[in-house]
Amino acid sequence: MRRNGYVISSLVLAALLMGSLPVFALSLDEAKAKGLVGEKTNGYLGVVASGDADAKALSDDVNQKRRQAYQDIARREKMDLRTVETLAGKKAMGKTPPGNFVEGPGGWVRK
């Protein structure tokens, strides 16, 4: 159980580090609130509103940073990358405020 606690703590740290994103025309919180992006079950951000270049650029940048953080955690904890991604996805979806999008079984849904 201690190992999962460490992994979750590491995931929280990784999420905090993602706050130091380059300046985009759109912030992550703003993009989520506007329904342009949402959290996916695989631990990554997805573009809800296709065709929005700013949302796509933001999503790509966030996902690159998340993947690096997940790989670091998986390597350090000797865990499968998919396991880390899944844990991160559950955590992110759980922390998503009501009204924002999350990935559901049939596609995007408002939480």
C-alpha positions, -999 to +999 in steps of 0.1 A: +000+000+000+029+023+007+040+019-029+006+031-042+007+061-018+041+070-032+029+067-068-001+088-061+021+114-044+044+114-074+014+118-097+003+148-077+038+163-079+038+157-117+004+175-120+018+205-101+049+206-123+025+207-153+015+241-141+047+255-155+035+253-191+046+277-218+024+306-224-005+297-246-034+318-258-055+295-236-047+282-201-054+246-191-081+256-166-097+279-191-097+253-218-113+228-195-139+253-183-148+262-219-153+225-227-125+225-252-104+197-235-111+170-210-095+143-189-092+108-204-092+075-186-057+068-199-042+097-179-039+121-208-058+152-219-082+150-249-095+176-273-133+178-270-137+205-295-119+193-326-106+220-349-095+244-321-057+249-328-050+264-293-067+235-275-048+210-296-014+228-290-022+230-253-033+193-251-001+182-270+021+201-247+004+189-215+004+153-227+041+154-236+049+165-200+025+140-185+040+111-205+075+121-194+064+123-157+046+089-160+077+073-176+098+086-148+074+073-122+071+039-139+109+036-142+115+047-106+088+024-092+095-005-115+059-004-127+043-008-161+037+025-178+000+016-185-005+011-148+009+045-140-012+061-168-044+044-155-038+055-119-032+090-131-064+089-152-085+078-123-070+105-101-074+133-127-110+123-135-118+122-098-104+157-093-123+171-124-148+197-112-185+193-122-193+208-156-160+199-171-156+170-196-143+136-189-141+105-211-170+082-206-177+048-221-194+063-251-173+094-255-171+128-238-195+136-210-199+165-186-191+155-151 
